[in-house]
């Protein structure tokens, strides 16, 4: 499918077309005989056209006098959306919505004093979402409200990135390095050394700016791919840098059972980790092999049992709907296996085909009806789990979503904080992204600072950490308090 944009038609029209044809190729010189989607925004008229399989359909409307640019953009997207719904026979469950944070819309409208009826109309009429998706977003917004209402202006979280894994999954687009690659293991010790130095710098910035660390999140990659002595060095550093007993939550991803053993699980517990992720993605050995994982479903069960034996009382498990080789029945079986284990959190992701992943580069894709897979998540509600956070990504199959489910009262707080952007996230490590949020104002000014992307670059750029901490201090110097001037 070719995608042609003319006149003022731009980013949002392109995103709307990709709801139906995600692999469409944007072009200025289309093949006159080929399939195409055309969106045109002229000064006096809007036009949407679909040519597919030798049949052409279109819709047009005049531009009223005095229409703003935003109103014109929405009108074109609406015109294009209705044409493509009719032309394909499909109605995306999130309607015209292309943003990644649907729940944020509810929070923002409530903060602005909008009525619940206006919020419902925004989802069902303006965006044409299905009632089921609106209900999901509304449930999550209601559950998040007490958490967000307790957020303070100088709260923050710290993210620590470990860019190493036992092997690279076919769907992965992160900058992690497989330990099986030549020279990767030799990077680990110097990486941890540099990471600890950066964490010390972050500690100093936190103190100077009067910030309060609410959650720690150690992710990756796979943090437990570090050998036990290096993992302990990192955990000791975190204990030295931050007041662990004062944290609301301390999460470490121990997602891969092929590198997470009983010794490492005991280390995590000993050093104060309060939330653990053991991420199967699927309990099908066939699907695990297809996506490049070098372990079995039984290994996952054994790792989970070892985590419980080590005393971990708050465990998350990730599943992915739409993995190659999976089916709705197979996904439902994985879901039931996870539910039977009774972890405190079960996060259900929809497969996203990122360009940097091996799966996308090899032209692969998912099998089975992904929508039918997510429909099986009703089993989570039946088992007593409730949805507590949600986000969407570009390239997600069938324009669907990722949802975190939890037993009541066991919400993953870091997930809420980062997704709803209510406080600063300070990132350490390769590929990390610091997100500075204006204190004292929900959804105020946001500034992003990106760390070096790859481990080798992170090690080589000795100037990067001081520069980042200077930027953080300068940001907070704009919002001083009597106790915390935070002079850069």
LOVO-885813 format. One record per residue (C-alpha): x, y, z; residue in one letter. Coordinates in steps of 0.001 Angstrom, whole numbers, plus 524288, in hexadecimal, padded with zeros to 5 digits. Example, Ala and Ser with C-alpha at 12.3 -4.5 7.8 and 13.67 -1.06 7.14 Angstrom:
// LOVO-885813
8300C7EE6C81E78a 835667FBDC81BE4s 
// end
This chain:
// LOVO-885813
800008000080000x 804E180D987FC40x 8023D81956804F1x 80125826AB7FE95x 7FF93833548063Cx 7FC8783FF07FF36x 7FB0984E1280372x 7FAB884FF881224x 7F85B8418B814D3x 8030C83CE081DD4x 806D083517829D9x 7F95F8322282F6Fx 7F3A382E6A8223Ex 7FF0F825248204Cx 7FCCF81F1582DA6x 7EE6181D6F82AB0x 7F1598165681DFCx 7FAE680D6F8250Cx 7F038808E482E48x 7EB6E801168229Ex 7F7C77FF5181A8Fx 803617FF96823EDx 80D207FB9781966x 808C2805DB80F8Ax 813EC80C8C80867x 8131481B4C807F2x 8162E820A27FA7Cx 8153B82D2A7F2BEx 814CF826477E598x 80B3981AF77E6B0x 809798102F7DCCCx 7FCF7814637D5CEx 7F85C806577D4FDx 7FBFD8023C7E2D4x 7F45C801C97EF76x 7F4DE80E837F6D3x 7EF4D816EE80194x 7EEB68257A7FE84x 7EC1D8305F80845x 7EB4883E5480336x 7E93E84AA280B46x 7E72F8563C80261x 7E33E86426805D7x 7D517861CB801E4x 7D2E78531480234x 7D73584661808AEx 7D83C8399C8013Ex 7DA9B82B918057Cx 7DC26821037FB2Ex 7DE668125B7FBAEx 7E23080A367EFD0x 7E3017FBD77F317x 7E1CD7EFC27EAB6x 7DDB97F7867DEDAx 7D2B87FEA27E5E7x 7D31480D037E975x 7CAFB814197F3BAx 7CC14821BF7F925x 7C5FA82BAF80221x 7C71183A6A801A2x 7C2298462780922x 7C36B854D58088Ax 7CBC985C6881227x 7C300865E3819A1x 7C71B873F481B3Bx 7CECD876AF82795x 7D2AE8688982A13x 7DF0F8678E8323Fx 7EAB685F3882E6Ax 7E7A2855A383952x 7D97C854868354Dx 7DD978526282734x 7E72F847C982AFCx 7DCD4840A1832D0x 7D2D58420D827DEx 7DC2183BF981DF7x 7DF7A830C782725x 7D11782E5C829C5x 7CE3582E5B81B3Cx 7D955824FB8188Fx 7D5BC81C4F8240Fx 7C79481A8481FF3x 7CBC3817AB811EBx 7D58580D4A81638x 7CBE98070E81FAEx 7C25F8057E8147Ax 7CCB58015F80AB0x 7D3077F70281344x 7C76D7F27681B45x 7CF5F7F4AB827A5x 7CD4E7FDAD8331Fx 7D9527FF4F83BD3x 7D54B7FD6584A02x 7DBFE80A0384E2Bx 7D5B181113842C1x 7DD6981C8E83D89x 7E5F281D5B849A2x 7F46681CB38464Cx 7FA568217685320x 8016A8188985C8Fx 7FAD081D2B86923x 7EBED81C208686Cx 7EA8B81C8187735x 7F1B28298087795x 7E64982FA78701Ex 7DD2982C2D87B4Cx 7E66E8319588593x 7E85383E3A87DE8x 7D9D18405087B85x 7D6A283DF0889C6x 7E1538475D88DFBx 7DB538518B884DFx 7CDFA84FCF88B44x 7C798848AB87FEAx 7BBA58405E882E3x 7BB8C8318E8823Fx 7B1DC832BD87703x 7BB7983B3586F87x 7C64683141871E1x 7BDA38265B86CCBx 7BA2082E47860C8x 7C87B830FF85E36x 7CB538228085D59x 7BEF081D4A85711x 7BB738285884DD3x 7C7A48305884B2Ex 7D115824CD84A59x 7C6E681A4B846F8x 7CC58810C485104x 7C45A804D285451x 7BD238052E8615Cx 7C5987F9C986601x 7D2518014F86419x 7CCCA80D7F86A6Cx 7C8568056D87617x 7D6097FFA487745x 7DC5880D2387713x 7D26E81252880E3x 7D4B58071388A5Dx 7E34580992889EBx 7E1E28184788BC1x 7D96381612897B9x 7E32B80C7189D63x 7EEA08158E89AF6x 7E84C8218C8A0DCx 7EC2881EE18AF27x 7FA3881C468AAEFx 7FB25828A38A2D3x 7F4B6830F08AD44x 7FFC582DCB8B6BEx 80A86832078AD3Bx 812DB83D4E8B23Ax 819C78479F8AA21x 827A7842F38AC88x 825138345D8ABFCx 82CF482C6F8A24Ax 8304A81E8489E7Bx 83D3E818C389A30x 83E6C80F5B88EC3x 84ABF8070888D7Dx 84D328009588047x 854C37F3E087E73x 856AD7F1D686FC1x 85A147E3578700Bx 851FF7D70A86DAAx 854AB7C85886CABx 84FD67C8E985E97x 8486E7D28985623x 839E57CFFC85450x 8352C7D1738465Dx 82B5E7DC28849DEx 834F27E432851FEx 838D67F1D484D94x 8405F7F5E5859BBx 84EE17F8D78597Fx 852267ECDD861B6x 85DA77E43285DF9x 85D597D56485E85x 867A67CFE18679Fx 86A1D7C59185D3Ex 86FFC7CFEE8544Ax 87EDF7D0EA8542Ex 8842D7DAD885DC5x 877467DDD286488x 87AA27D7628717Bx 887047DF8187207x 87EA37EBD5871C7x 876F17E83F87DE0x 880977EBC4888AEx 884897F90D88311x 8763B7FBB988025x 872427F96488E40x 87D9E801E8892CAx 8791880D2388A21x 86AED80AE888DECx 86E3180BC389C60x 875768187A899F7x 8697D81DE28930Ax 860938199989E25x 86966820DE8A796x 8681482D0989F31x 8594982B7889EF8x 8593A82A228ADCCx 860758370F8AEECx 856FD83DC08A5A6x 84B4F838628AD08x 8508E83DF58B9B6x 8545384B238B3DCx 8470D84CFB8AD8Bx 83F26848338B928x 8392283CDF8B1C4x 832A8831508B83Bx 834B98240E8B1BEx 8280581C6E8B23Bx 82B3A810758A9F8x 837148097F8A460x 835CE8015189817x 841007F8E989307x 83DCB7F47988543x 844387F1158788Dx 8474C7E897871AFx 847A57DEE687CC0x 84E2B7E3AB88945x 850067D5C188E32x 8588D7D2DB88268x 8635E7D92A88A88x 86BCC7CF31891C0x 868407CE7A8A028x 8742F7D64B8A4F3x 871337E17D89B83x 862C87E10E89EC8x 8662A7E2188AD2Fx 86F4F7ED818AA6Cx 864307F4A98A3ADx 85A837F1908AE87x 864257F6318B8E4x 86622802CE8B152x 8577E805328B0C6x 85688802C48BF64x 8618E80C828C1C6x 85BCE816EE8B8D1x 84D6F816AE8BC8Cx 845328153A8C8CBx 83F41807FF8C58Ax 83620807198D175x 83004814118CD72x 82C7A80F378BFCBx 81EAE80C128BBF1x 8239B801808B2A7x 830527FB4B8AE09x 82EF67F3088A1C4x 838E27EA7689AD8x 836277E34988E37x 83A637D51688F9Ex 833307D1AB8834Dx 83B6A7C6BC87DC3x 83C307B9C988522x 848417B5E487D56x 850527BFC288518x 8489C7C13D891B9x 84CB27B73C89BCAx 849E57B55B8AA3Dx 8563F7BCA28AE50x 852807C8D78A6BDx 844897C83E8ABC6x 849A37C7CE8B9BAx 852917D3608B6E5x 847297DB6A8B1E7x 83F537D87E8BE11x 84AC47DB2D8C732x 84D317E8848C12Bx 83F507ED2B8C2DDx 8389B7EAC18B5CBx 829EB7EB418B824x 824AD7E7EB8AAA7x 829D47DDE88A0F8x 826937DB3A892BFx 827707CD2988DF9x 822FF7CE5D87FE3x 81F097C22C8785Cx 819087C96286C81x 812F27BC168696Fx 812407AEA286FA9x 813037A7C486285x 820187A11786029x 81DBC7A1E485189x 81B5E7B090851D4x 826E97B2A785AFAx 82FB07ABD285135x 829EC7B3A0845FEx 82CFA7C0B284C59x 83AF57BCC384FB5x 839F57B9BE85E1Fx 843317AF538631Bx 83AFE7AA0686E28x 82E7E7A2528701Cx 8219C7A53A8769Ex 825B079C48881B1x 831997A4D8883E3x 828637B056885F6x 820637A8A688FD6x 82CC37A4A0896FBx 831B97B2BC89744x 824CC7B78189C98x 825167AD198A740x 8330F7B0F28AAB2x 82F087BF3A8ABAEx 824417BBD38B530x 82DA57B33E8BCD6x 8370B7BECA8BDD3x 82C3B7C6C78C420x 8279C7CF3D8B8D5x 8198C7D2B98BBC9x 816B57DC188B092x 818F87D6268A320x 8151E7DACD89598x 814237D1F2889BBx 813AD7D6FF87BAAx 80C657D06B87097x 80C377D4A386253x 800657D2FD85981x 8037D7D0D084B2Cx 810907C9D584BBCx 814127C23183F6Ax 80E927B48C84018x 804CB7B7A084ACDx 7F6027B656849E0x 7EA907BB6B851FCx 7E95F7AE2885895x 7F7FF7AD8D85AEDx 7F81C7BB34860A0x 7EC8B7B7D786948x 7F3F67AC1586E60x 7FFBD7B49A871ADx 7F6A47BE1D87879x 7F07D7B36D88098x 7FDF47AE2F88444x 801FF7BBA18891Dx 7F53E7BD8B8908Cx 7F6E37B06389748x 803FA7B4FA89CB8x 7FD397C0B78A305x 8078C7CB2A8A0B4x 803F57D8808A5E7x 804F07DEA589843x 8027B7D93B88AA1x 805E07E29487F94x 800297DF7287240x 8074D7E5A3866C9x 802F77E595858B5x 80E227E28184F7Ex 813FF7EEA88495Dx 81BD77ED1883CF1x 827147F6B483E98x 8300E7F92D8330Cx 83C397F5E483AFDx 837497E85983EA2x 83BFB7DC24837A0x 82DCF7D84B8357Ax 82AA67E4AF82DE2x 8375E7E4B782648x 8352F7D6AF8220Ex 827767D9D381D73x 821177D16D827D5x 8148C7D3DF82EF4x 80AD37CE7D83867x 801677C36C836B0x 7F3927C22B83BA5x 7E9507CC5E83EE0x 7EFA47D5A88488Dx 7E2A77DBEA84BE9x 7DD5C7CE7D84F66x 7E93A7CC4E8580Cx 7E6EB7D8CC85FADx 7D8977D553860ECx 7DCDC7C9C08693Cx 7E1E17D3628736Fx 7D4747D31B8796Ex 7D9F77C763880AFx 7E2727D0CA8885Cx 7D6AD7D83488D6Ex 7D0087CB70890D3x 7DC097C798898BFx 7DB917D4518A086x 7E57A7DC79898F2x 7E28B7EAAC895A6x 7E88E7F34F88AEBx 7F11A7FE3689041x 7F939803D88850Dx 7F87F8044887647x 800858092B86B02x 800E5807AD85C53x 80BFC807F78526Ax 80D5980AB58441Bx 80E947FDFA83CB5x 8068E7F63E84689x 7FEDA7EB9C83FC2x 7F0DC7EF8483C80x 7F2E87FC948436Ax 7F0B47F5FE85091x 7F6777F85B85E05x 7FEF87F3F986949x 7F8557F29E8767Cx 7FD9D7F0218840Ax 7F4B87E7F488CADx 7F6877E64889B3Dx 7F0457E0A88A738x 7E9507EBD98AE43x 7F3057F4898B554x 7FEF17EEF98AE46x 800637F90D8A37Cx 80DDE7FAE389D88x 8101A809178A143x 81BA080BBF89838x 81336807C188CABx 808DD811A789077x 8129781C7E89304x 819DE81B1D88631x 80DD58194987DDAx 805EE8248488375x 811E482D828841Fx 80F08832C2891B4x 81D0C8337A8965Bx 82B0A833408919Bx 831C2826A188D73x 840998272088ED9x 846E081CE988612x 854228167D887B2x 85ADC80DA587DF2x 85BCB80BB686F55x 84F5080EB1867EFx 849398159A8738Bx 840448213F871E6x 83EF882B2A87CE3x 831C3831D487D01x 8314183E65884EFx 823998428888921x 820AA8503588DEAx 81E9A84F5189C9Ex 811BB853488A2A3x 80A17852F189608x 8041B84683890D9x 80741844C388274x 80F298514288211x 81BBC8538687AB6x 8236C8473687751x 8319D8464A87315x 83844839DF86E46x 846B0836BC86ED6x 84BB582A9886804x 8573C8229386CA2x 860DB81C8686334x 859C5811A385C31x 863808066785BA5x 86C0B8009D86680x 878DA8037485F72x 874E2811A185D1Dx 87062812D686B42x 87DC280E5686FE6x 8851A8173286696x 87DA1823DD8693Dx 8831F827E98766Ex 87D908358E8749Ex 86F6C8313487338x 86BE782EEC88180x 8708683C40886A1x 8699E842ED87B4Dx 85CD583BFF87E3Ax 85D4A83F0C88CBCx 8601A84D4A88992x 853E984DA988114x 84BCA8479D88BF0x 850B5851C4895A6x 84E1985CDA88C1Bx 84046857E488A08x 83D45857C289894x 84417864D789AA9x 8388C86AAE89344x 82F75865DC89E04x 836B5868C08AAB2x 831628679E8B872x 8368D86DF28C4C0x 83CD38611C8C8B1x 8418D85CB98BB41x 846E8867688B25Dx 84DC585CDD8AA31x 857B0865FE8A435x 85E7C85FEB8985Fx 
// end
